[in-house]
Amino acid sequence: MSKKQAAAEQPATDTVPIDTTSEQYLDQWNRLISTTNWDKGRIIADWRQAQISHGSPPREYSDEAWSRHIGNVSPQHVGRLRRVYDRFGGLREEFPGLYWSHFQVALDWPDA
């Protein structure tokens, strides 16, 4: 067995310090994603309400319509962003330790 093969078979001992070091950056990343998703949900909700106020037909303010306007976002994701914001946008400040993804999971709970 070569030195290279032996080294590959040994468990990585330096992964714990890397993981510990990465924690703060992962937390920053998760907060950024969470904040961005809340903002995206608000924008979609505001756009949708403006379309409704202008008397647009439902096909003009559907999740599919926003997906076509913005590009690179699936209608399913648009719907998730919108529904989470609509359901929990006013309550999220009461739960400062939770990210957007926590609320997304709770969206389908009957007692959310």
C-alpha positions as CSV (number, residue, x, y, z in Angstrom):
1,M,0.0,0.0,0.0
2,S,1.4,3.4,-1.0
3,K,1.6,6.3,1.4
4,K,-1.1,8.1,-0.5
5,Q,-3.5,5.1,-0.1
6,A,-2.7,4.8,3.6
7,A,-3.3,8.5,4.1
8,A,-6.6,8.3,2.2
9,E,-7.8,5.5,4.5
10,Q,-7.0,7.3,7.8
11,P,-9.8,9.3,9.3
12,A,-9.5,13.0,8.9
13,T,-8.4,14.4,12.3
14,D,-8.5,18.0,11.3
15,T,-12.2,18.2,10.3
16,V,-13.4,19.1,13.8
17,P,-11.4,22.4,14.0
18,I,-12.5,23.2,10.4
19,D,-16.2,22.5,11.4
20,T,-15.8,24.6,14.5
21,T,-14.2,27.4,12.6
22,S,-16.9,27.2,9.9
23,E,-19.8,27.4,12.3
24,Q,-19.9,31.2,12.5
25,Y,-19.7,31.5,8.8
26,L,-22.5,28.9,8.3
27,D,-24.6,30.9,10.8
28,Q,-24.0,34.1,8.8
29,W,-24.9,32.3,5.6
30,N,-28.1,30.9,7.0
31,R,-29.1,34.3,8.4
32,L,-28.5,35.9,5.0
33,I,-30.5,33.3,3.2
34,S,-33.3,33.7,5.8
35,T,-33.3,37.4,5.5
36,T,-33.3,37.3,1.7
37,N,-36.1,34.8,1.6
38,W,-38.3,37.0,3.8
39,D,-37.5,39.9,1.6
40,K,-38.3,37.9,-1.5
41,G,-41.6,36.7,0.0
42,R,-42.5,40.3,0.9
43,I,-41.8,41.5,-2.7
44,I,-43.9,38.8,-4.2
45,A,-46.8,39.5,-1.8
46,D,-46.6,43.2,-2.5
47,W,-46.5,42.6,-6.3
48,R,-49.4,40.2,-6.1
49,Q,-51.5,42.7,-4.0
50,A,-50.7,45.5,-6.5
51,Q,-51.9,43.2,-9.4
52,I,-55.1,42.4,-7.5
53,S,-55.7,46.1,-6.7
54,H,-55.3,46.9,-10.4
55,G,-58.0,44.3,-11.3
56,S,-55.6,42.0,-13.0
57,P,-56.9,38.5,-13.7
58,P,-55.5,35.7,-11.5
59,R,-53.3,34.3,-14.2
60,E,-51.4,37.7,-14.1
61,Y,-50.5,37.4,-10.4
62,S,-49.9,33.7,-10.1
63,D,-46.7,32.1,-8.9
64,E,-46.1,31.0,-12.5
65,A,-46.4,34.6,-13.7
66,W,-43.8,35.9,-11.1
67,S,-41.5,33.0,-12.0
68,R,-41.7,34.0,-15.7
69,H,-41.1,37.7,-14.8
70,I,-38.1,37.1,-12.6
71,G,-36.6,34.0,-14.3
72,N,-34.3,31.4,-12.7
73,V,-36.9,30.7,-9.9
74,S,-39.4,27.9,-10.2
75,P,-43.1,28.6,-9.6
76,Q,-42.9,26.1,-6.7
77,H,-40.2,28.2,-5.0
78,V,-42.1,31.4,-5.6
79,G,-45.1,29.8,-4.0
80,R,-43.1,28.7,-0.9
81,L,-41.6,32.2,-0.5
82,R,-45.0,33.8,-0.8
83,R,-46.9,31.4,1.5
84,V,-44.3,31.5,4.2
85,Y,-44.3,35.3,4.1
86,D,-48.1,35.5,4.0
87,R,-48.5,33.1,6.9
88,F,-45.6,34.0,9.2
89,G,-44.2,37.4,8.1
90,G,-46.0,39.3,10.9
91,L,-45.0,36.7,13.5
92,R,-41.3,36.0,12.7
93,E,-39.9,38.7,15.0
94,E,-41.4,36.8,18.0
95,F,-39.1,33.9,17.2
96,P,-35.6,35.5,16.8
97,G,-33.7,32.2,16.9
98,L,-35.5,30.7,13.9
99,Y,-34.7,30.9,10.2
100,W,-37.0,31.2,7.3
101,S,-36.6,27.4,6.7
102,H,-38.0,26.7,10.2
103,F,-41.2,28.6,9.2
104,Q,-41.3,26.8,5.9
105,V,-41.4,23.4,7.6
106,A,-44.2,24.6,10.0
107,L,-46.3,25.9,7.1
108,D,-48.1,22.6,6.7
109,W,-48.6,21.9,10.4
110,P,-52.2,22.2,11.5
111,D,-51.2,24.0,14.6
112,A,-48.6,26.3,13.1
